[in-house]
Amino acid sequence: MIFETLLIRGCEVVGPDGVTQADLLIEDGRILKMGRGIRHARARVIDASGMLVFPGLVDMHTHLREPGQERSETIETACRAAVAGGYTAVVAMPNTNPPVDSPEIVVSVRSKANAVRLVDVEVAACVTRHRSGYRPTEMGRLAGLGVRLFTDDGTCVRSAAALKLALTNSARMGFIVADHPEEPSLVGEDLVSQSLEEESRFGYGARERRGVGCINEGEISSRLGLPVRPREAETVIVSRDLAILAAVGGRLHLQHLSTSDSFDLLKRAKESGLSVTAEVAPHHLVFTEEAASGCDPVYKVNPPLRTRFDLEAAREALVEGVVDVVATDHAPHAPELKELAFEEAPAGIASIEIAFSLLYTELVCNGVLSIQDLVRLMSSRPAEILGLEDHGGPLQEGSAANVAVFDPSRTWEYDPSVSYSKAKASPYAGRKFNGRVVLTIYRGQVVFEEERSGD
């Protein structure tokens, strides 16, 4: 590989202890020098005056949709959206068609991602075969291939015995077991066949959804007459998972928590010394159930948008360090699927391209978090949890050049029709943001550079 020598000049480098003005000289995929007044005769000079530079973002929860769901997204389109959002590493969720439950599929997805070569793609594997929730996958072989995270995301690990075995193996082998905490029988998912034949016919998330919970339980769901996904569906599984973790050890990661009760349970578990981490998704930090009251499918997510009290609890959990990570849960769907009726449309929001700008606008500009906090939640901490030594920073001489350049002075309006993702229906359409990623560098190569022809 031929590397371009880059000199980022006049930027504000975001580190764990603050922001420092410096130049960065990047050569052969690494930061060669860092300081003021750096010169290099052959380097391409990037004027980053007034801009923030921080380690490339790391997403622990990304749906690439390959194999089998390419009409909604591909590895390449998802990775292009990721680098436009400042990401240099993502974890690919395994709820594809077929699901990533064998060494052969792991190798195939990894090979395709390596061919795209825009970000590091960590391929997650299923906890159970076919994501059935019961029969364990060959975790030893999969971990031997470098799988760092196992999950049946899209539903919880249905069998407590299967989860117990997974966490027992985690304690022995060191990988992460991540769980989507929603009890299927409380959200109507026990009404939906999990057969491979049905998945093959309809595709994940596009099956007949009548009778399956689609909105938070409360006054709005009663008024609309829609089936619900109650808050206790989440806390039942969080409680179960934490009890098993306490019994057998291992490393547990709780995905997209959404209720104040879950945050309370998580806080107590951490105080007791359990090895548990957790994430919250951007939409649970900016929207409440009121957004879904008009039955627009762009606001349909699992778990659903909750109350204002839950949203404030999620923000507080970030501030207090109870929640470790903001993960996008980037869940793209083909436009025609999001045009179905609310109850029948698939759940999910595609947000990896705008997640950092969104949360910079909503949380940093409003004084909820500092810029250092946001970088920690979206880069440093997820990289640490996953053991990605080349990601998460801090940026310093000798470190891998995985870097995002962010212009905090930019104001812009999001137009999903020109997004790199295939998902064009978005709750963020027309939303104005403060700050934008203008350049992303992956292992010393510029993989995204904003075109300034217009916003």
VEXNU-287369 format. One record per residue (C-alpha): residue in three letters; x, y, z. Coordinates in steps of 0.25 Angstrom, whole numbers. Layout:
BEGIN
(site 'ALA',(X,Y,Z))
...
END
This chain:
BEGIN
(site 'MET',(0,0,0))
(site 'ILE',(5,14,-4))
(site 'PHE',(2,24,8))
(site 'GLU',(0,39,5))
(site 'THR',(8,48,15))
(site 'LEU',(-2,57,22))
(site 'LEU',(0,69,30))
(site 'ILE',(-12,74,38))
(site 'ARG',(-9,88,42))
(site 'GLY',(-15,97,53))
(site 'CYS',(-25,88,59))
(site 'GLU',(-31,86,73))
(site 'VAL',(-27,72,77))
(site 'VAL',(-38,65,87))
(site 'GLY',(-31,57,97))
(site 'PRO',(-36,51,110))
(site 'ASP',(-32,63,119))
(site 'GLY',(-36,74,109))
(site 'VAL',(-33,81,96))
(site 'THR',(-19,84,91))
(site 'GLN',(-15,92,79))
(site 'ALA',(-5,84,70))
(site 'ASP',(-1,80,56))
(site 'LEU',(-1,65,53))
(site 'LEU',(8,59,43))
(site 'ILE',(3,46,37))
(site 'GLU',(13,36,30))
(site 'ASP',(12,21,27))
(site 'GLY',(-1,20,34))
(site 'ARG',(3,26,47))
(site 'ILE',(5,39,54))
(site 'LEU',(19,42,52))
(site 'LYS',(20,56,59))
(site 'MET',(10,64,68))
(site 'GLY',(13,78,72))
(site 'ARG',(13,93,67))
(site 'GLY',(19,98,55))
(site 'ILE',(22,85,48))
(site 'ARG',(27,86,34))
(site 'HIS',(29,75,23))
(site 'ALA',(33,78,8))
(site 'ARG',(25,67,2))
(site 'ALA',(13,66,11))
(site 'ARG',(-1,69,6))
(site 'VAL',(-5,81,16))
(site 'ILE',(-19,81,22))
(site 'ASP',(-23,94,28))
(site 'ALA',(-31,90,40))
(site 'SER',(-31,103,47))
(site 'GLY',(-43,104,57))
(site 'MET',(-46,89,55))
(site 'LEU',(-46,78,65))
(site 'VAL',(-38,66,63))
(site 'PHE',(-41,53,70))
(site 'PRO',(-39,38,69))
(site 'GLY',(-48,31,59))
(site 'LEU',(-61,27,65))
(site 'VAL',(-64,13,68))
(site 'ASP',(-78,7,67))
(site 'MET',(-81,-5,75))
(site 'HIS',(-95,-7,68))
(site 'THR',(-96,-6,53))
(site 'HIS',(-105,-14,43))
(site 'LEU',(-98,-16,30))
(site 'ARG',(-109,-25,25))
(site 'GLU',(-100,-34,17))
(site 'PRO',(-102,-45,14))
(site 'GLY',(-116,-46,9))
(site 'GLN',(-122,-32,11))
(site 'GLU',(-115,-24,1))
(site 'ARG',(-127,-17,-3))
(site 'SER',(-126,-9,10))
(site 'GLU',(-111,-8,11))
(site 'THR',(-98,-14,7))
(site 'ILE',(-85,-15,14))
(site 'GLU',(-80,-4,4))
(site 'THR',(-91,6,6))
(site 'ALA',(-91,4,21))
(site 'CYS',(-76,6,22))
(site 'ARG',(-77,19,13))
(site 'ALA',(-88,24,22))
(site 'ALA',(-79,21,34))
(site 'VAL',(-67,29,29))
(site 'ALA',(-75,40,26))
(site 'GLY',(-79,40,40))
(site 'GLY',(-65,40,45))
(site 'TYR',(-65,25,48))
(site 'THR',(-52,16,46))
(site 'ALA',(-57,3,53))
(site 'VAL',(-71,-3,54))
(site 'VAL',(-76,-16,59))
(site 'ALA',(-85,-23,49))
(site 'MET',(-98,-30,55))
(site 'PRO',(-100,-44,51))
(site 'ASN',(-115,-44,49))
(site 'THR',(-114,-45,34))
(site 'ASN',(-119,-56,24))
(site 'PRO',(-114,-65,27))
(site 'PRO',(-109,-61,41))
(site 'VAL',(-95,-61,44))
(site 'ASP',(-94,-74,52))
(site 'SER',(-83,-81,46))
(site 'PRO',(-68,-80,43))
(site 'GLU',(-71,-80,28))
(site 'ILE',(-80,-68,29))
(site 'VAL',(-71,-60,38))
(site 'VAL',(-59,-62,28))
(site 'SER',(-68,-58,16))
(site 'VAL',(-73,-45,23))
(site 'ARG',(-59,-41,27))
(site 'SER',(-54,-44,13))
(site 'LYS',(-64,-35,7))
(site 'ALA',(-61,-24,18))
(site 'ASN',(-46,-25,15))
(site 'ALA',(-49,-23,0))
(site 'VAL',(-56,-10,3))
(site 'ARG',(-45,-6,13))
(site 'LEU',(-51,7,18))
(site 'VAL',(-52,4,33))
(site 'ASP',(-49,-8,42))
(site 'VAL',(-61,-17,42))
(site 'GLU',(-61,-26,54))
(site 'VAL',(-71,-37,51))
(site 'ALA',(-80,-41,62))
(site 'ALA',(-85,-56,62))
(site 'CYS',(-98,-61,68))
(site 'VAL',(-99,-67,82))
(site 'THR',(-109,-78,76))
(site 'ARG',(-110,-85,63))
(site 'HIS',(-120,-78,53))
(site 'ARG',(-122,-68,65))
(site 'SER',(-132,-78,70))
(site 'GLY',(-129,-75,84))
(site 'TYR',(-126,-89,88))
(site 'ARG',(-115,-97,81))
(site 'PRO',(-101,-91,84))
(site 'THR',(-92,-88,72))
(site 'GLU',(-78,-93,72))
(site 'MET',(-72,-82,81))
(site 'GLY',(-59,-88,82))
(site 'ARG',(-56,-88,67))
(site 'LEU',(-62,-75,65))
(site 'ALA',(-54,-68,76))
(site 'GLY',(-42,-75,70))
(site 'LEU',(-45,-67,57))
(site 'GLY',(-44,-54,65))
(site 'VAL',(-59,-52,68))
(site 'ARG',(-59,-42,79))
(site 'LEU',(-74,-41,82))
(site 'PHE',(-86,-51,81))
(site 'THR',(-100,-47,81))
(site 'ASP',(-114,-51,76))
(site 'ASP',(-117,-36,73))
(site 'GLY',(-131,-34,68))
(site 'THR',(-136,-42,80))
(site 'CYS',(-131,-47,93))
(site 'VAL',(-124,-60,96))
(site 'ARG',(-137,-67,98))
(site 'SER',(-132,-79,106))
(site 'ALA',(-126,-75,120))
(site 'ALA',(-118,-88,119))
(site 'ALA',(-112,-83,106))
(site 'LEU',(-108,-70,112))
(site 'LYS',(-102,-77,124))
(site 'LEU',(-93,-85,115))
(site 'ALA',(-89,-73,106))
(site 'LEU',(-85,-66,119))
(site 'THR',(-77,-78,124))
(site 'ASN',(-70,-79,111))
(site 'SER',(-67,-63,112))
(site 'ALA',(-61,-65,126))
(site 'ARG',(-52,-75,120))
(site 'MET',(-48,-69,106))
(site 'GLY',(-50,-54,109))
(site 'PHE',(-60,-50,98))
(site 'ILE',(-72,-41,100))
(site 'VAL',(-87,-47,101))
(site 'ALA',(-96,-35,96))
(site 'ASP',(-111,-37,98))
(site 'HIS',(-123,-29,93))
(site 'PRO',(-132,-29,105))
(site 'GLU',(-146,-31,102))
(site 'GLU',(-154,-43,107))
(site 'PRO',(-161,-48,94))
(site 'SER',(-174,-53,101))
(site 'LEU',(-176,-38,106))
(site 'VAL',(-175,-32,92))
(site 'GLY',(-182,-42,84))
(site 'GLU',(-170,-48,77))
(site 'ASP',(-174,-62,82))
(site 'LEU',(-185,-60,71))
(site 'VAL',(-174,-59,60))
(site 'SER',(-168,-71,54))
(site 'GLN',(-153,-71,55))
(site 'SER',(-152,-82,44))
(site 'LEU',(-141,-80,33))
(site 'GLU',(-151,-83,22))
(site 'GLU',(-159,-70,27))
(site 'GLU',(-147,-62,28))
(site 'SER',(-142,-66,14))
(site 'ARG',(-156,-63,8))
(site 'PHE',(-158,-49,15))
(site 'GLY',(-145,-44,20))
(site 'TYR',(-142,-40,34))
(site 'GLY',(-151,-29,39))
(site 'ALA',(-160,-30,27))
(site 'ARG',(-169,-41,32))
(site 'GLU',(-184,-39,35))
(site 'ARG',(-183,-31,48))
(site 'ARG',(-198,-31,52))
(site 'GLY',(-199,-34,67))
(site 'VAL',(-185,-31,70))
(site 'GLY',(-182,-20,79))
(site 'CYS',(-178,-7,72))
(site 'ILE',(-179,5,82))
(site 'ASN',(-177,8,97))
(site 'GLU',(-188,4,106))
(site 'GLY',(-196,16,112))
(site 'GLU',(-206,26,108))
(site 'ILE',(-201,28,94))
(site 'SER',(-202,13,91))
(site 'SER',(-216,12,97))
(site 'ARG',(-221,24,89))
(site 'LEU',(-215,18,76))
(site 'GLY',(-219,3,79))
(site 'LEU',(-206,-2,75))
(site 'PRO',(-199,-14,81))
(site 'VAL',(-188,-11,92))
(site 'ARG',(-174,-13,96))
(site 'PRO',(-175,-10,111))
(site 'ARG',(-163,-5,119))
(site 'GLU',(-163,-18,127))
(site 'ALA',(-160,-26,115))
(site 'GLU',(-146,-20,116))
(site 'THR',(-144,-20,131))
(site 'VAL',(-148,-35,132))
(site 'ILE',(-137,-39,123))
(site 'VAL',(-127,-29,129))
(site 'SER',(-130,-35,142))
(site 'ARG',(-128,-49,137))
(site 'ASP',(-115,-46,130))
(site 'LEU',(-109,-39,142))
(site 'ALA',(-113,-51,151))
(site 'ILE',(-107,-61,142))
(site 'LEU',(-94,-52,141))
(site 'ALA',(-93,-52,156))
(site 'ALA',(-94,-67,156))
(site 'VAL',(-84,-71,145))
(site 'GLY',(-76,-58,142))
(site 'GLY',(-71,-54,128))
(site 'ARG',(-73,-41,120))
(site 'LEU',(-87,-36,118))
(site 'HIS',(-91,-24,109))
(site 'LEU',(-105,-19,109))
(site 'GLN',(-110,-13,96))
(site 'HIS',(-118,-1,94))
(site 'LEU',(-124,1,108))
(site 'SER',(-136,10,108))
(site 'THR',(-143,11,122))
(site 'SER',(-139,17,135))
(site 'ASP',(-141,4,142))
(site 'SER',(-131,-3,134))
(site 'PHE',(-121,9,137))
(site 'ASP',(-124,6,152))
(site 'LEU',(-121,-9,150))
(site 'LEU',(-108,-6,143))
(site 'LYS',(-103,4,153))
(site 'ARG',(-105,-6,164))
(site 'ALA',(-99,-17,156))
(site 'LYS',(-86,-9,154))
(site 'GLU',(-86,-4,168))
(site 'SER',(-86,-19,172))
(site 'GLY',(-74,-22,163))
(site 'LEU',(-80,-29,152))
(site 'SER',(-73,-29,138))
(site 'VAL',(-84,-22,131))
(site 'THR',(-84,-11,120))
(site 'ALA',(-96,-4,113))
(site 'GLU',(-100,5,102))
(site 'VAL',(-110,15,98))
(site 'ALA',(-115,18,84))
(site 'PRO',(-115,33,79))
(site 'HIS',(-130,32,77))
(site 'HIS',(-133,29,91))
(site 'LEU',(-125,42,95))
(site 'VAL',(-133,51,86))
(site 'PHE',(-147,46,84))
(site 'THR',(-159,42,93))
(site 'GLU',(-171,33,90))
(site 'GLU',(-178,46,86))
(site 'ALA',(-170,46,73))
(site 'ALA',(-177,32,69))
(site 'SER',(-191,37,73))
(site 'GLY',(-193,41,58))
(site 'CYS',(-190,26,54))
(site 'ASP',(-179,30,44))
(site 'PRO',(-171,18,42))
(site 'VAL',(-158,26,43))
(site 'TYR',(-160,26,58))
(site 'LYS',(-162,11,59))
(site 'VAL',(-150,5,67))
(site 'ASN',(-148,-7,76))
(site 'PRO',(-148,-4,88))
(site 'PRO',(-158,7,85))
(site 'LEU',(-156,22,88))
(site 'ARG',(-160,23,103))
(site 'THR',(-164,35,112))
(site 'ARG',(-158,48,115))
(site 'PHE',(-154,42,129))
(site 'ASP',(-146,31,122))
(site 'LEU',(-139,40,112))
(site 'GLU',(-134,49,124))
(site 'ALA',(-130,36,131))
(site 'ALA',(-122,32,119))
(site 'ARG',(-115,45,119))
(site 'GLU',(-112,45,133))
(site 'ALA',(-106,30,132))
(site 'LEU',(-97,36,122))
(site 'VAL',(-92,47,130))
(site 'GLU',(-90,39,142))
(site 'GLY',(-83,28,135))
(site 'VAL',(-93,17,137))
(site 'VAL',(-95,15,122))
(site 'ASP',(-81,13,115))
(site 'VAL',(-84,15,101))
(site 'VAL',(-93,22,91))
(site 'ALA',(-95,12,79))
(site 'THR',(-103,16,67))
(site 'ASP',(-111,3,65))
(site 'HIS',(-110,7,50))
(site 'ALA',(-122,-1,45))
(site 'PRO',(-125,3,30))
(site 'HIS',(-137,-2,23))
(site 'ALA',(-141,-1,8))
(site 'PRO',(-149,11,6))
(site 'GLU',(-162,3,2))
(site 'LEU',(-161,-5,15))
(site 'LYS',(-162,8,23))
(site 'GLU',(-174,12,15))
(site 'LEU',(-183,1,21))
(site 'ALA',(-193,4,32))
(site 'PHE',(-186,6,45))
(site 'GLU',(-190,-7,51))
(site 'GLU',(-185,-15,39))
(site 'ALA',(-172,-7,36))
(site 'PRO',(-159,-12,41))
(site 'ALA',(-152,-5,53))
(site 'GLY',(-139,3,52))
(site 'ILE',(-133,16,49))
(site 'ALA',(-120,18,40))
(site 'SER',(-112,28,47))
(site 'ILE',(-97,25,46))
(site 'GLU',(-95,37,37))
(site 'ILE',(-100,47,46))
(site 'ALA',(-99,42,60))
(site 'PHE',(-87,50,64))
(site 'SER',(-93,63,59))
(site 'LEU',(-107,60,65))
(site 'LEU',(-101,58,79))
(site 'TYR',(-91,69,78))
(site 'THR',(-103,78,75))
(site 'GLU',(-112,72,85))
(site 'LEU',(-103,69,97))
(site 'VAL',(-90,77,95))
(site 'CYS',(-96,90,90))
(site 'ASN',(-106,89,101))
(site 'GLY',(-96,87,112))
(site 'VAL',(-100,72,116))
(site 'LEU',(-87,66,112))
(site 'SER',(-73,72,109))
(site 'ILE',(-66,69,95))
(site 'GLN',(-57,60,103))
(site 'ASP',(-68,52,108))
(site 'LEU',(-75,50,95))
(site 'VAL',(-62,45,89))
(site 'ARG',(-60,36,100))
(site 'LEU',(-74,30,99))
(site 'MET',(-73,29,84))
(site 'SER',(-58,25,82))
(site 'SER',(-49,23,93))
(site 'ARG',(-58,14,102))
(site 'PRO',(-64,5,91))
(site 'ALA',(-50,3,86))
(site 'GLU',(-45,-1,100))
(site 'ILE',(-57,-11,102))
(site 'LEU',(-54,-17,89))
(site 'GLY',(-39,-18,91))
(site 'LEU',(-36,-10,78))
(site 'GLU',(-22,-5,81))
(site 'ASP',(-22,4,68))
(site 'HIS',(-34,11,71))
(site 'GLY',(-40,21,82))
(site 'GLY',(-27,28,84))
(site 'PRO',(-22,36,90))
(site 'LEU',(-15,43,78))
(site 'GLN',(0,43,80))
(site 'GLU',(13,41,73))
(site 'GLY',(14,26,68))
(site 'SER',(-1,23,69))
(site 'ALA',(-9,18,57))
(site 'ALA',(-15,29,49))
(site 'ASN',(-30,27,50))
(site 'VAL',(-34,41,51))
(site 'ALA',(-47,49,49))
(site 'VAL',(-47,64,46))
(site 'PHE',(-59,71,51))
(site 'ASP',(-63,86,48))
(site 'PRO',(-71,91,60))
(site 'SER',(-75,104,53))
(site 'ARG',(-82,97,42))
(site 'THR',(-98,98,42))
(site 'TRP',(-105,89,32))
(site 'GLU',(-118,82,29))
(site 'TYR',(-118,67,27))
(site 'ASP',(-124,62,14))
(site 'PRO',(-125,46,15))
(site 'SER',(-127,46,0))
(site 'VAL',(-112,48,-2))
(site 'SER',(-108,39,9))
(site 'TYR',(-97,29,6))
(site 'SER',(-107,18,12))
(site 'LYS',(-118,12,4))
(site 'ALA',(-128,16,15))
(site 'LYS',(-134,29,11))
(site 'ALA',(-146,30,21))
(site 'SER',(-141,37,33))
(site 'PRO',(-147,44,46))
(site 'TYR',(-135,53,44))
(site 'ALA',(-139,58,30))
(site 'GLY',(-138,73,30))
(site 'ARG',(-132,74,44))
(site 'LYS',(-121,85,46))
(site 'PHE',(-108,81,52))
(site 'ASN',(-97,89,58))
(site 'GLY',(-83,83,54))
(site 'ARG',(-80,73,43))
(site 'VAL',(-69,63,40))
(site 'VAL',(-61,68,28))
(site 'LEU',(-50,58,28))
(site 'THR',(-48,44,32))
(site 'ILE',(-34,37,32))
(site 'TYR',(-33,22,33))
(site 'ARG',(-20,16,35))
(site 'GLY',(-13,28,29))
(site 'GLN',(-22,29,17))
(site 'VAL',(-33,39,14))
(site 'VAL',(-45,31,13))
(site 'PHE',(-55,42,13))
(site 'GLU',(-54,57,10))
(site 'GLU',(-66,66,10))
(site 'GLU',(-70,72,-4))
(site 'ARG',(-73,87,-1))
(site 'SER',(-82,89,-13))
(site 'GLY',(-93,92,-4))
(site 'ASP',(-101,87,8))
END
